[in-house]
Amino acid sequence: MLALGIEGTAHTVGVGIVDERCRILANVYDMLRPEKGGIHPREAANHHAELVVPLIAKSAGVAGIELHDLDLIAFSQGPGLGPCLRTVATAARALALSLDVPILGVNHCVAHLEIGRGVTDAKDPVLLYVSGGNTQVIAFARGRYRVFGETLDIGIGNLLDKFARECGLAFPGGPILENLALQRSRLLPLPYSVKGMDVAFSGMLTAALALRTHGASLEDLAFSIQEVAFAMLTEVTERAMAHVDKEEVLLGGGVARNRRLQEMVGRMASDRGATMFVPPGDLCIDNGAMIAWTGLEMHRAGVRMTIRGTTVDQRYRTDEVSVTWR
Protein backbone atom coordinates (compact mmCIF):
# COMPACT_ATOMS: atom_id res chain seq x y z
CA MET A 1 0.00 0.00 0.00
CA LEU A 2 1.35 3.42 -0.96
CA ALA A 3 0.39 6.70 0.68
CA LEU A 4 1.25 10.23 -0.41
CA GLY A 5 1.28 12.95 2.23
CA ILE A 6 1.24 16.71 1.74
CA GLU A 7 2.55 18.94 4.53
CA GLY A 8 1.87 22.66 4.61
CA THR A 9 1.22 24.05 8.07
CA ALA A 10 3.65 26.99 8.01
CA HIS A 11 6.78 27.93 6.06
CA THR A 12 7.41 24.52 4.46
CA VAL A 13 5.45 22.68 1.80
CA GLY A 14 6.46 19.05 1.48
CA VAL A 15 5.34 15.87 -0.24
CA GLY A 16 6.27 12.37 0.88
CA ILE A 17 5.48 8.84 -0.25
CA VAL A 18 5.74 5.84 2.09
CA ASP A 19 4.73 2.20 2.00
CA GLU A 20 3.08 0.04 4.65
CA ARG A 21 6.47 -0.83 6.23
CA CYS A 22 7.35 2.85 6.73
CA ARG A 23 9.92 2.84 3.98
CA ILE A 24 10.39 6.43 2.81
CA LEU A 25 10.20 6.27 -0.97
CA ALA A 26 10.23 10.04 -1.43
CA ASN A 27 10.39 13.08 0.83
CA VAL A 28 10.75 16.39 -1.02
CA TYR A 29 10.05 19.87 0.29
CA ASP A 30 10.68 23.58 -0.13
CA MET A 31 10.88 26.21 2.61
CA LEU A 32 9.79 29.82 2.27
CA ARG A 33 12.69 32.07 3.35
CA PRO A 34 11.48 35.68 3.76
CA GLU A 35 14.05 38.32 2.90
CA LYS A 36 13.03 40.24 6.01
CA GLY A 37 10.56 39.90 8.84
CA GLY A 38 8.67 36.76 9.78
CA ILE A 39 6.35 34.47 7.88
CA HIS A 40 3.31 36.16 6.36
CA PRO A 41 0.52 33.55 6.10
CA ARG A 42 -0.67 34.71 2.67
CA GLU A 43 2.84 34.81 1.23
CA ALA A 44 3.48 31.33 2.59
CA ALA A 45 0.21 30.09 1.07
CA ASN A 46 1.14 31.56 -2.31
CA HIS A 47 4.52 29.84 -2.03
CA HIS A 48 2.80 26.51 -1.32
CA ALA A 49 0.28 26.97 -4.13
CA GLU A 50 3.09 27.56 -6.61
CA LEU A 51 5.17 24.57 -5.56
CA VAL A 52 2.79 21.85 -4.38
CA VAL A 53 2.00 20.45 -7.83
CA PRO A 54 5.67 20.32 -8.97
CA LEU A 55 6.57 18.67 -5.66
CA ILE A 56 3.86 16.03 -6.12
CA ALA A 57 5.26 15.23 -9.56
CA LYS A 58 8.81 15.23 -8.20
CA SER A 59 7.91 12.87 -5.35
CA ALA A 60 6.45 10.36 -7.79
CA GLY A 61 9.61 10.56 -9.86
CA VAL A 62 11.86 10.08 -6.83
CA ALA A 63 9.76 7.13 -5.67
CA GLY A 64 9.77 5.63 -9.16
CA ILE A 65 6.00 5.28 -9.32
CA GLU A 66 3.04 6.67 -11.23
CA LEU A 67 0.46 8.70 -9.34
CA HIS A 68 -2.21 6.14 -10.17
CA ASP A 69 -0.19 3.63 -8.10
CA LEU A 70 -1.16 5.52 -4.94
CA ASP A 71 -3.72 4.02 -2.54
CA LEU A 72 -4.19 6.96 -0.18
CA ILE A 73 -3.76 10.74 -0.02
CA ALA A 74 -3.10 12.40 3.34
CA PHE A 75 -2.58 16.05 4.23
CA SER A 76 -1.81 18.22 7.24
CA GLN A 77 -5.23 19.22 8.58
CA GLY A 78 -3.85 21.34 11.42
CA PRO A 79 -2.70 23.00 13.57
CA GLY A 80 -1.10 25.72 11.49
CA LEU A 81 -1.59 28.90 9.47
CA GLY A 82 -5.05 28.97 7.91
CA PRO A 83 -4.12 30.04 4.36
CA CYS A 84 -1.35 27.43 4.21
CA LEU A 85 -3.58 24.65 5.53
CA ARG A 86 -6.34 25.48 3.05
CA THR A 87 -3.89 25.49 0.15
CA VAL A 88 -2.54 22.00 0.78
CA ALA A 89 -5.99 20.67 1.68
CA THR A 90 -7.30 21.85 -1.68
CA ALA A 91 -4.39 20.18 -3.46
CA ALA A 92 -4.98 16.94 -1.55
CA ARG A 93 -8.70 16.92 -2.31
CA ALA A 94 -8.10 17.53 -6.01
CA LEU A 95 -5.52 14.75 -6.17
CA ALA A 96 -7.66 12.27 -4.25
CA LEU A 97 -10.69 12.99 -6.43
CA SER A 98 -8.72 12.73 -9.67
CA LEU A 99 -7.19 9.40 -8.62
CA ASP A 100 -10.39 8.14 -6.94
CA VAL A 101 -8.55 7.14 -3.75
CA PRO A 102 -9.35 7.80 -0.06
CA ILE A 103 -8.24 11.01 1.64
CA LEU A 104 -7.38 11.60 5.30
CA GLY A 105 -6.56 14.75 7.24
CA VAL A 106 -3.71 14.29 9.72
CA ASN A 107 -2.84 16.12 12.91
CA HIS A 108 0.58 17.68 12.31
CA CYS A 109 1.82 17.18 15.88
CA VAL A 110 0.76 13.53 16.01
CA ALA A 111 2.54 12.98 12.69
CA HIS A 112 5.84 14.09 14.23
CA LEU A 113 5.42 11.44 16.90
CA GLU A 114 4.30 8.67 14.56
CA ILE A 115 7.13 9.08 12.06
CA GLY A 116 9.55 8.90 14.97
CA ARG A 117 8.00 5.65 16.12
CA GLY A 118 7.98 4.41 12.55
CA VAL A 119 11.66 4.92 11.74
CA THR A 120 13.26 4.29 15.15
CA ASP A 121 12.99 1.49 17.70
CA ALA A 122 10.88 3.63 20.03
CA LYS A 123 7.72 1.78 21.08
CA ASP A 124 5.96 3.88 23.72
CA PRO A 125 8.00 7.04 24.25
CA VAL A 126 7.43 10.41 25.80
CA LEU A 127 7.71 12.85 22.91
CA LEU A 128 9.47 16.17 23.33
CA TYR A 129 7.99 18.05 20.38
CA VAL A 130 9.97 21.21 19.67
CA SER A 131 9.31 23.32 16.59
CA GLY A 132 8.68 26.91 15.57
CA GLY A 133 5.03 27.07 16.49
CA ASN A 134 4.76 24.20 18.96
CA THR A 135 6.46 23.03 22.12
CA GLN A 136 4.81 20.11 23.90
CA VAL A 137 5.63 17.10 26.05
CA ILE A 138 3.36 14.28 24.90
CA ALA A 139 2.71 10.67 25.90
CA PHE A 140 0.13 8.04 24.95
CA ALA A 141 -2.50 7.24 27.57
CA ARG A 142 -6.01 5.83 27.33
CA GLY A 143 -6.43 6.04 23.59
CA ARG A 144 -5.03 9.52 22.99
CA TYR A 145 -1.77 11.41 22.93
CA ARG A 146 -1.97 13.45 26.10
CA VAL A 147 -0.19 16.77 26.49
CA PHE A 148 1.59 16.70 29.85
CA GLY A 149 3.30 20.05 29.39
CA GLU A 150 3.53 22.80 26.78
CA THR A 151 4.57 26.36 26.13
CA LEU A 152 2.33 29.03 27.59
CA ASP A 153 3.31 31.62 24.98
CA ILE A 154 5.69 31.01 22.06
CA GLY A 155 7.35 27.85 20.77
CA ILE A 156 11.05 27.22 21.28
CA GLY A 157 11.72 27.56 17.54
CA ASN A 158 9.84 30.83 17.53
CA LEU A 159 12.08 32.08 20.34
CA LEU A 160 15.22 31.22 18.39
CA ASP A 161 13.99 32.62 15.08
CA LYS A 162 12.63 35.85 16.59
CA PHE A 163 15.83 36.53 18.48
CA ALA A 164 17.92 35.83 15.39
CA ARG A 165 15.72 38.07 13.24
CA GLU A 166 15.93 40.96 15.71
CA CYS A 167 19.71 40.60 15.60
CA GLY A 168 19.79 40.77 11.81
CA LEU A 169 20.43 37.06 11.20
CA ALA A 170 18.87 35.03 8.39
CA PHE A 171 15.90 32.66 8.61
CA PRO A 172 15.81 30.04 10.00
CA GLY A 173 17.77 31.39 12.93
CA GLY A 174 18.05 28.25 15.05
CA PRO A 175 20.96 26.61 13.16
CA ILE A 176 22.85 29.93 13.05
CA LEU A 177 22.50 30.38 16.81
CA GLU A 178 23.57 26.77 17.35
CA ASN A 179 26.84 27.47 15.53
CA LEU A 180 27.36 30.75 17.38
CA ALA A 181 26.80 29.01 20.71
CA LEU A 182 29.72 26.68 20.02
CA GLN A 183 32.08 29.65 20.06
CA ARG A 184 31.41 30.78 23.68
CA SER A 185 30.68 29.33 27.10
CA ARG A 186 29.73 32.40 29.14
CA LEU A 187 26.32 31.96 30.74
CA LEU A 188 24.36 35.21 30.96
CA PRO A 189 21.38 35.70 33.32
CA LEU A 190 18.11 34.82 31.56
CA PRO A 191 14.67 33.96 32.99
CA TYR A 192 14.15 30.26 33.72
CA SER A 193 10.38 29.99 33.36
CA VAL A 194 9.07 26.55 34.30
CA LYS A 195 5.57 26.57 35.72
CA GLY A 196 4.61 23.10 36.83
CA MET A 197 4.82 21.07 33.64
CA ASP A 198 4.64 24.09 31.35
CA VAL A 199 7.29 26.49 30.06
CA ALA A 200 7.32 30.10 28.85
CA PHE A 201 9.85 31.69 26.51
CA SER A 202 8.70 35.24 25.79
CA GLY A 203 10.37 36.63 28.92
CA MET A 204 13.65 35.06 27.85
CA LEU A 205 13.34 36.67 24.44
CA THR A 206 12.77 40.10 25.98
CA ALA A 207 15.67 39.69 28.40
CA ALA A 208 18.06 38.45 25.70
CA LEU A 209 17.26 41.38 23.42
CA ALA A 210 17.78 43.79 26.33
CA LEU A 211 21.20 42.26 27.02
CA ARG A 212 22.03 42.62 23.35
CA THR A 213 21.29 46.35 23.43
CA HIS A 214 23.65 46.64 26.41
CA GLY A 215 26.54 45.14 24.48
CA ALA A 216 26.35 41.39 25.12
CA SER A 217 27.87 39.37 22.29
CA LEU A 218 25.77 37.26 19.98
CA GLU A 219 27.90 34.24 20.82
CA ASP A 220 27.32 34.59 24.58
CA LEU A 221 23.62 35.18 24.05
CA ALA A 222 23.23 32.22 21.70
CA PHE A 223 25.00 29.98 24.21
CA SER A 224 22.91 31.27 27.12
CA ILE A 225 19.57 31.00 25.32
CA GLN A 226 20.29 27.40 24.37
CA GLU A 227 21.53 26.40 27.84
CA VAL A 228 18.60 27.92 29.71
CA ALA A 229 15.81 27.05 27.26
CA PHE A 230 17.00 23.49 26.72
CA ALA A 231 17.43 22.96 30.47
CA MET A 232 13.80 23.98 30.91
CA LEU A 233 12.70 21.51 28.26
CA THR A 234 14.83 18.74 29.72
CA GLU A 235 13.37 19.31 33.18
CA VAL A 236 9.73 19.07 32.13
CA THR A 237 10.47 16.08 29.90
CA GLU A 238 12.09 14.20 32.78
CA ARG A 239 9.18 15.03 35.05
CA ALA A 240 6.76 13.68 32.44
CA MET A 241 8.78 10.48 32.06
CA ALA A 242 8.67 9.96 35.82
CA HIS A 243 4.95 10.73 35.98
CA VAL A 244 3.90 8.28 33.26
CA ASP A 245 6.67 5.77 34.06
CA LYS A 246 8.11 5.50 30.56
CA GLU A 247 11.68 4.55 29.69
CA GLU A 248 11.87 6.07 26.21
CA VAL A 249 12.02 9.67 25.04
CA LEU A 250 11.60 10.68 21.42
CA LEU A 251 12.59 14.06 20.01
CA GLY A 252 10.55 15.57 17.18
CA GLY A 253 10.20 18.89 15.39
CA GLY A 254 12.76 21.07 13.69
CA VAL A 255 14.59 22.08 16.89
CA ALA A 256 15.15 18.37 17.63
CA ARG A 257 18.06 18.54 15.16
CA ASN A 258 19.97 20.76 17.61
CA ARG A 259 22.94 18.76 18.91
CA ARG A 260 23.04 20.54 22.26
CA LEU A 261 19.39 19.72 22.94
CA GLN A 262 20.07 16.10 21.98
CA GLU A 263 23.06 16.05 24.31
CA MET A 264 21.10 17.40 27.28
CA VAL A 265 18.05 15.17 26.83
CA GLY A 266 20.29 12.19 26.09
CA ARG A 267 22.23 12.73 29.32
CA MET A 268 18.99 12.99 31.28
CA ALA A 269 17.67 9.78 29.70
CA SER A 270 20.94 7.95 30.36
CA ASP A 271 20.93 9.03 34.01
CA ARG A 272 17.44 7.57 34.33
CA GLY A 273 18.39 4.32 32.61
CA ALA A 274 16.15 5.32 29.71
CA THR A 275 16.76 5.59 25.96
CA MET A 276 16.54 8.63 23.68
CA PHE A 277 15.53 8.38 20.03
CA VAL A 278 15.93 11.03 17.32
CA PRO A 279 14.67 10.56 13.74
CA PRO A 280 16.91 11.56 10.81
CA GLY A 281 17.10 15.32 10.34
CA ASP A 282 14.82 15.52 7.30
CA LEU A 283 12.13 13.71 9.30
CA CYS A 284 12.42 16.09 12.26
CA ILE A 285 11.52 19.15 10.22
CA ASP A 286 8.05 19.55 8.71
CA ASN A 287 7.77 16.98 5.93
CA GLY A 288 5.30 15.08 3.81
CA ALA A 289 6.58 11.61 4.73
CA MET A 290 5.34 11.95 8.30
CA ILE A 291 1.91 12.96 7.03
CA ALA A 292 1.81 10.02 4.61
CA TRP A 293 2.85 7.50 7.27
CA THR A 294 0.36 8.74 9.87
CA GLY A 295 -2.41 8.76 7.28
CA LEU A 296 -1.54 5.20 6.32
CA GLU A 297 -1.66 4.07 9.96
CA MET A 298 -5.01 5.77 10.42
CA HIS A 299 -6.40 4.17 7.27
CA ARG A 300 -5.28 0.68 8.30
CA ALA A 301 -7.02 1.23 11.65
CA GLY A 302 -10.30 1.95 9.87
CA VAL A 303 -10.33 5.76 9.95
CA ARG A 304 -12.24 7.19 6.98
CA MET A 305 -13.12 10.72 5.86
CA THR A 306 -15.35 12.23 3.22
CA ILE A 307 -14.30 15.28 1.24
CA ARG A 308 -16.74 17.28 3.34
CA GLY A 309 -14.97 16.08 6.48
CA THR A 310 -11.56 17.38 5.45
CA THR A 311 -12.08 20.93 6.72
CA VAL A 312 -8.85 22.30 8.17
CA ASP A 313 -8.48 23.24 11.83
CA GLN A 314 -5.92 25.92 12.73
CA ARG A 315 -6.13 24.94 16.42
CA TYR A 316 -6.24 21.16 16.02
CA ARG A 317 -4.83 20.01 19.35
CA THR A 318 -2.77 16.88 19.78
CA ASP A 319 -5.07 15.50 22.46
CA GLU A 320 -8.18 15.84 20.29
CA VAL A 321 -7.10 12.91 18.10
CA SER A 322 -8.57 9.48 18.84
CA VAL A 323 -5.57 7.19 18.34
CA THR A 324 -7.33 4.05 17.15
CA TRP A 325 -4.24 2.54 15.52
CA ARG A 326 -2.52 1.84 18.86
C-alpha positions in Angstrom: 0.0 0.0 0.0 1.4 3.4 -1.0 0.4 6.7 0.7 1.2 10.2 -0.4 1.3 12.9 2.2 1.2 16.7 1.7 2.6 18.9 4.5 1.9 22.7 4.6 1.2 24.0 8.1 3.7 27.0 8.0 6.8 27.9 6.1 7.4 24.5 4.5 5.5 22.7 1.8 6.5 19.0 1.5 5.3 15.9 -0.2 6.3 12.4 0.9 5.5 8.8 -0.2 5.7 5.8 2.1 4.7 2.2 2.0 3.1 0.0 4.7 6.5 -0.8 6.2 7.4 2.9 6.7 9.9 2.8 4.0 10.4 6.4 2.8 10.2 6.3 -1.0 10.2 10.0 -1.4 10.4 13.1 0.8 10.7 16.4 -1.0 10.1 19.9 0.3 10.7 23.6 -0.1 10.9 26.2 2.6 9.8 29.8 2.3 12.7 32.1 3.3 11.5 35.7 3.8 14.0 38.3 2.9 13.0 40.2 6.0 10.6 39.9 8.8 8.7 36.8 9.8 6.3 34.5 7.9 3.3 36.2 6.4 0.5 33.6 6.1 -0.7 34.7 2.7 2.8 34.8 1.2 3.5 31.3 2.6 0.2 30.1 1.1 1.1 31.6 -2.3 4.5 29.8 -2.0 2.8 26.5 -1.3 0.3 27.0 -4.1 3.1 27.6 -6.6 5.2 24.6 -5.6 2.8 21.9 -4.4 2.0 20.4 -7.8 5.7 20.3 -9.0 6.6 18.7 -5.7 3.9 16.0 -6.1 5.3 15.2 -9.6 8.8 15.2 -8.2 7.9 12.9 -5.4 6.4 10.4 -7.8 9.6 10.6 -9.9 11.9 10.1 -6.8 9.8 7.1 -5.7 9.8 5.6 -9.2 6.0 5.3 -9.3 3.0 6.7 -11.2 0.5 8.7 -9.3 -2.2 6.1 -10.2 -0.2 3.6 -8.1 -1.2 5.5 -4.9 -3.7 4.0 -2.5 -4.2 7.0 -0.2 -3.8 10.7 0.0 -3.1 12.4 3.3 -2.6 16.1 4.2 -1.8 18.2 7.2 -5.2 19.2 8.6 -3.9 21.3 11.4 -2.7 23.0 13.6 -1.1 25.7 11.5 -1.6 28.9 9.5 -5.0 29.0 7.9 -4.1 30.0 4.4 -1.3 27.4 4.2 -3.6 24.7 5.5 -6.3 25.5 3.1 -3.9 25.5 0.1 -2.5 22.0 0.8 -6.0 20.7 1.7 -7.3 21.9 -1.7 -4.4 20.2 -3.5 -5.0 16.9 -1.6 -8.7 16.9 -2.3 -8.1 17.5 -6.0 -5.5 14.7 -6.2 -7.7 12.3 -4.3 -10.7 13.0 -6.4 -8.7 12.7 -9.7 -7.2 9.4 -8.6 -10.4 8.1 -6.9 -8.6 7.1 -3.8 -9.3 7.8 -0.1 -8.2 11.0 1.6 -7.4 11.6 5.3 -6.6 14.7 7.2 -3.7 14.3 9.7 -2.8 16.1 12.9 0.6 17.7 12.3 1.8 17.2 15.9 0.8 13.5 16.0 2.5 13.0 12.7 5.8 14.1 14.2 5.4 11.4 16.9 4.3 8.7 14.6 7.1 9.1 12.1 9.6 8.9 15.0 8.0 5.6 16.1 8.0 4.4 12.5 11.7 4.9 11.7 13.3 4.3 15.2 13.0 1.5 17.7 10.9 3.6 20.0 7.7 1.8 21.1 6.0 3.9 23.7 8.0 7.0 24.3 7.4 10.4 25.8 7.7 12.9 22.9 9.5 16.2 23.3 8.0 18.1 20.4 10.0 21.2 19.7 9.3 23.3 16.6 8.7 26.9 15.6 5.0 27.1 16.5 4.8 24.2 19.0 6.5 23.0 22.1 4.8 20.1 23.9 5.6 17.1 26.1 3.4 14.3 24.9 2.7 10.7 25.9 0.1 8.0 25.0 -2.5 7.2 27.6 -6.0 5.8 27.3 -6.4 6.0 23.6 -5.0 9.5 23.0 -1.8 11.4 22.9 -2.0 13.5 26.1 -0.2 16.8 26.5 1.6 16.7 29.8 3.3 20.1 29.4 3.5 22.8 26.8 4.6 26.4 26.1 2.3 29.0 27.6 3.3 31.6 25.0 5.7 31.0 22.1 7.3 27.8 20.8 11.0 27.2 21.3 11.7 27.6 17.5 9.8 30.8 17.5 12.1 32.1 20.3 15.2 31.2 18.4 14.0 32.6 15.1 12.6 35.9 16.6 15.8 36.5 18.5 17.9 35.8 15.4 15.7 38.1 13.2 15.9 41.0 15.7 19.7 40.6 15.6 19.8 40.8 11.8 20.4 37.1 11.2 18.9 35.0 8.4 15.9 32.7 8.6 15.8 30.0 10.0 17.8 31.4 12.9 18.1 28.2 15.1 21.0 26.6 13.2 22.8 29.9 13.1 22.5 30.4 16.8 23.6 26.8 17.4 26.8 27.5 15.5 27.4 30.8 17.4 26.8 29.0 20.7 29.7 26.7 20.0 32.1 29.7 20.1 31.4 30.8 23.7 30.7 29.3 27.1 29.7 32.4 29.1 26.3 32.0 30.7 24.4 35.2 31.0 21.4 35.7 33.3 18.1 34.8 31.6 14.7 34.0 33.0 14.1 30.3 33.7 10.4 30.0 33.4 9.1 26.5 34.3 5.6 26.6 35.7 4.6 23.1 36.8 4.8 21.1 33.6 4.6 24.1 31.4 7.3 26.5 30.1 7.3 30.1 28.8 9.8 31.7 26.5 8.7 35.2 25.8 10.4 36.6 28.9 13.6 35.1 27.9 13.3 36.7 24.4 12.8 40.1 26.0 15.7 39.7 28.4 18.1 38.5 25.7 17.3 41.4 23.4 17.8 43.8 26.3 21.2 42.3 27.0 22.0 42.6 23.3 21.3 46.4 23.4 23.7 46.6 26.4 26.5 45.1 24.5 26.3 41.4 25.1 27.9 39.4 22.3 25.8 37.3 20.0 27.9 34.2 20.8 27.3 34.6 24.6 23.6 35.2 24.1 23.2 32.2 21.7 25.0 30.0 24.2 22.9 31.3 27.1 19.6 31.0 25.3 20.3 27.4 24.4 21.5 26.4 27.8 18.6 27.9 29.7 15.8 27.1 27.3 17.0 23.5 26.7 17.4 23.0 30.5 13.8 24.0 30.9 12.7 21.5 28.3 14.8 18.7 29.7 13.4 19.3 33.2 9.7 19.1 32.1 10.5 16.1 29.9 12.1 14.2 32.8 9.2 15.0 35.0 6.8 13.7 32.4 8.8 10.5 32.1 8.7 10.0 35.8 5.0 10.7 36.0 3.9 8.3 33.3 6.7 5.8 34.1 8.1 5.5 30.6 11.7 4.6 29.7 11.9 6.1 26.2 12.0 9.7 25.0 11.6 10.7 21.4 12.6 14.1 20.0 10.6 15.6 17.2 10.2 18.9 15.4 12.8 21.1 13.7 14.6 22.1 16.9 15.2 18.4 17.6 18.1 18.5 15.2 20.0 20.8 17.6 22.9 18.8 18.9 23.0 20.5 22.3 19.4 19.7 22.9 20.1 16.1 22.0 23.1 16.0 24.3 21.1 17.4 27.3 18.1 15.2 26.8 20.3 12.2 26.1 22.2 12.7 29.3 19.0 13.0 31.3 17.7 9.8 29.7 20.9 8.0 30.4 20.9 9.0 34.0 17.4 7.6 34.3 18.4 4.3 32.6 16.1 5.3 29.7 16.8 5.6 26.0 16.5 8.6 23.7 15.5 8.4 20.0 15.9 11.0 17.3 14.7 10.6 13.7 16.9 11.6 10.8 17.1 15.3 10.3 14.8 15.5 7.3 12.1 13.7 9.3 12.4 16.1 12.3 11.5 19.2 10.2 8.0 19.5 8.7 7.8 17.0 5.9 5.3 15.1 3.8 6.6 11.6 4.7 5.3 11.9 8.3 1.9 13.0 7.0 1.8 10.0 4.6 2.8 7.5 7.3 0.4 8.7 9.9 -2.4 8.8 7.3 -1.5 5.2 6.3 -1.7 4.1 10.0 -5.0 5.8 10.4 -6.4 4.2 7.3 -5.3 0.7 8.3 -7.0 1.2 11.6 -10.3 1.9 9.9 -10.3 5.8 9.9 -12.2 7.2 7.0 -13.1 10.7 5.9 -15.3 12.2 3.2 -14.3 15.3 1.2 -16.7 17.3 3.3 -15.0 16.1 6.5 -11.6 17.4 5.5 -12.1 20.9 6.7 -8.9 22.3 8.2 -8.5 23.2 11.8 -5.9 25.9 12.7 -6.1 24.9 16.4 -6.2 21.2 16.0 -4.8 20.0 19.3 -2.8 16.9 19.8 -5.1 15.5 22.5 -8.2 15.8 20.3 -7.1 12.9 18.1 -8.6 9.5 18.8 -5.6 7.2 18.3 -7.3 4.1 17.1 -4.2 2.5 15.5 -2.5 1.8 18.9 
